[in-house]
């Protein structure tokens, strides 16, 4: 279904929140990443919609960490298998 693998999505998130490549960890949240703002949320949800065809729902919006977000996308079958 998806056009990205899980690591590619994490790299895209790193670009959106403005952190160096391979520095975003699954336990990171809006509180630990300065660039993870409400604008970044909109950009992340836009990426999810455009690349995966998944509309943001309660589960996605409630995801508090990178790991939570990846978990929700995994359950939805978002990622292309490498």
C-alpha contacts under 8 A as a table, 3 or more apart, distances in Angstrom:
res1	aa1	res2	aa2	distance
1	X	52	X	6.80
1	X	77	X	6.95
1	X	78	X	6.07
1	X	79	X	6.95
1	X	80	X	6.48
2	X	5	X	7.52
2	X	51	X	6.52
2	X	52	X	4.86
2	X	53	X	7.98
2	X	77	X	7.59
2	X	78	X	4.89
2	X	79	X	4.79
2	X	80	X	4.87
3	X	51	X	6.10
3	X	52	X	6.73
3	X	79	X	6.91
3	X	80	X	5.72
4	X	8	X	5.71
4	X	9	X	6.15
4	X	51	X	7.42
4	X	79	X	5.70
4	X	80	X	5.42
5	X	8	X	5.18
5	X	9	X	6.34
5	X	79	X	4.99
5	X	80	X	4.84
5	X	81	X	5.99
5	X	82	X	6.16
6	X	9	X	5.18
6	X	10	X	6.40
6	X	70	X	7.50
6	X	79	X	5.79
6	X	80	X	7.57
7	X	10	X	5.05
7	X	11	X	6.24
8	X	11	X	5.05
8	X	12	X	6.24
9	X	12	X	4.99
9	X	13	X	6.19
10	X	13	X	4.97
10	X	14	X	6.18
10	X	24	X	7.39
11	X	14	X	4.97
11	X	15	X	6.41
11	X	21	X	6.33
11	X	22	X	7.13
12	X	15	X	5.15
12	X	16	X	6.31
13	X	16	X	4.97
13	X	17	X	6.17
13	X	44	X	6.79
14	X	17	X	5.34
14	X	18	X	5.77
14	X	19	X	5.21
14	X	20	X	6.65
14	X	21	X	6.31
14	X	22	X	7.82
14	X	23	X	7.69
14	X	24	X	6.40
15	X	18	X	5.02
15	X	19	X	6.46
15	X	20	X	7.71
15	X	21	X	7.77
16	X	35	X	8.00
16	X	40	X	6.12
16	X	43	X	7.02
16	X	44	X	7.31
17	X	33	X	7.51
17	X	34	X	7.80
17	X	35	X	4.55
17	X	36	X	5.09
17	X	37	X	7.70
17	X	40	X	6.12
18	X	35	X	5.95
19	X	23	X	6.71
19	X	24	X	7.19
19	X	35	X	7.67
20	X	23	X	5.66
20	X	24	X	7.87
21	X	24	X	7.50
22	X	25	X	7.99
24	X	28	X	6.64
24	X	66	X	7.85
25	X	28	X	5.37
25	X	66	X	6.84
25	X	67	X	7.75
26	X	65	X	6.51
26	X	66	X	4.65
26	X	67	X	4.12
26	X	68	X	7.68
27	X	65	X	5.70
27	X	66	X	6.18
27	X	67	X	6.04
28	X	31	X	7.76
28	X	32	X	5.74
28	X	33	X	6.68
28	X	65	X	5.39
28	X	66	X	5.73
28	X	67	X	7.76
29	X	32	X	5.29
29	X	33	X	6.24
29	X	36	X	7.74
29	X	64	X	5.84
29	X	65	X	4.32
29	X	66	X	6.38
30	X	33	X	5.46
30	X	34	X	7.07
30	X	35	X	7.98
30	X	36	X	5.15
30	X	37	X	6.87
30	X	64	X	7.20
30	X	65	X	7.27
31	X	34	X	7.04
31	X	36	X	7.98
33	X	36	X	5.49
34	X	37	X	7.32
35	X	40	X	7.31
36	X	39	X	7.81
36	X	40	X	5.46
36	X	41	X	7.04
37	X	40	X	4.98
37	X	41	X	6.35
38	X	41	X	4.91
38	X	42	X	6.43
39	X	42	X	5.12
39	X	43	X	6.37
40	X	43	X	4.95
40	X	44	X	6.04
41	X	44	X	5.04
41	X	45	X	6.09
42	X	45	X	5.17
42	X	46	X	6.03
43	X	46	X	4.99
43	X	47	X	6.17
44	X	47	X	5.04
44	X	48	X	6.23
45	X	48	X	4.93
45	X	49	X	6.12
45	X	55	X	7.75
45	X	56	X	6.19
46	X	49	X	5.09
46	X	50	X	6.00
47	X	50	X	5.18
47	X	51	X	5.69
47	X	52	X	7.69
48	X	51	X	5.51
48	X	52	X	5.33
48	X	53	X	6.73
48	X	54	X	5.99
48	X	55	X	7.32
48	X	56	X	7.61
49	X	52	X	5.58
49	X	53	X	4.60
49	X	54	X	4.76
49	X	55	X	5.34
49	X	56	X	7.22
50	X	53	X	5.61
50	X	54	X	7.77
52	X	78	X	5.78
52	X	79	X	7.81
54	X	78	X	7.91
56	X	59	X	7.86
56	X	60	X	5.67
56	X	61	X	6.55
57	X	60	X	5.40
57	X	61	X	6.12
58	X	61	X	5.16
58	X	62	X	5.93
59	X	62	X	5.16
59	X	63	X	6.32
59	X	72	X	6.71
60	X	63	X	5.30
60	X	69	X	6.30
60	X	72	X	6.38
60	X	73	X	7.89
63	X	66	X	7.77
63	X	68	X	5.03
63	X	69	X	5.18
63	X	72	X	7.68
64	X	68	X	6.17
64	X	69	X	7.22
65	X	68	X	5.04
65	X	69	X	6.29
66	X	69	X	5.17
66	X	70	X	6.18
67	X	70	X	5.05
67	X	71	X	5.99
68	X	71	X	5.03
68	X	72	X	6.27
69	X	72	X	5.27
69	X	73	X	6.29
70	X	73	X	5.10
70	X	74	X	6.00
71	X	74	X	4.98
71	X	75	X	6.27
72	X	75	X	5.21
72	X	76	X	6.36
73	X	76	X	5.01
73	X	77	X	6.30
73	X	78	X	5.28
73	X	79	X	7.28
74	X	77	X	5.07
74	X	78	X	5.86
74	X	79	X	6.62
75	X	78	X	7.66
